[in-house]
Amino acid sequence: MKEDTRSLAALHLAVMLFGLSAMLGRFVTVPAVLVAGGRVVCSAALLLVLCLGTRTPLALHSRRDTALALGTGVVLAVHWTTFFQAIQCSSVALGTISFSTFPLFVTFLEPLVFHEALHPRSVLRAGLLLAGVLITVPEFSLANRDTAGIAWGLVSSLAYAVMTLCNRRLSARYPARVVCLYEQGTAAVVLLPALLLVPGDWTPQNLAGVAVIGFVCTALAHSLYVAAQKHVKAQTAGLVSGMETVYSILYALVFLGEVPSLRALAGGAVILGVAVLSSLRPVR
């Protein structure tokens, strides 16, 4: 099996788990910042145990890499908080569809950061993803909860685009587990005050939901995602991640009975088509 094919398979598995986290974020009833904080605390704790158990070297090679990893962790805290806010404000479908615009940001930021050519095909695909999101907007007013949720999703997508580019540099120099530990550990520190100060109803259901999000949908999924980026460009990884929307909608339909609107289905169809095209091209 070709290396690119294995990387794409790992990306798709990670995205399926990311989609599950979106459904669970709607399932629990605590505020979004608590879901994000609990997520990174669980994930960082598990990653630390794994790194210590396998005697993985944790030191980074330079202060620049350390600063980049810590800064990415702060961006990660912003990303996950706004992501869950988007889902809780609107729906799983709208939250994940709006988040999927981040390949558009990656497409234009990546050439600036890595001094690479901006390919017209990548611009076209990113534009199609954006069109898919615009189809879902009910009205251009933040007074509408669905529109507000989409706005939160766009903030989340921008944060994730920045994180994707940072991970491209870090994943080429360090094991994925180490990169994730630094980022999620930093995010846990950033969100710890919220866990201590923001009130929330921590029922067994909410505790279990956040634990699954942290251990399975974050520690495992994020490690797979970062590792796969060693052999897949950030643009491709971003476009493949558009399938998270489809997985999330299916999970929400089956487990929550949340039926997406025709607008959401139309936007999801556009995103799925672009994601499939992006995943087939590297294999060829």
Helices and strands as residue ranges (DSSP letters): H 3-27, H 32-53, H 63-89, H 92-99, H 102-114, H 120-136, H 145-171, H 176-197, H 204-214, I 215-220, H 221-228, H 234-240, G 241-243, H 244-251, I 252-256, H 262-283
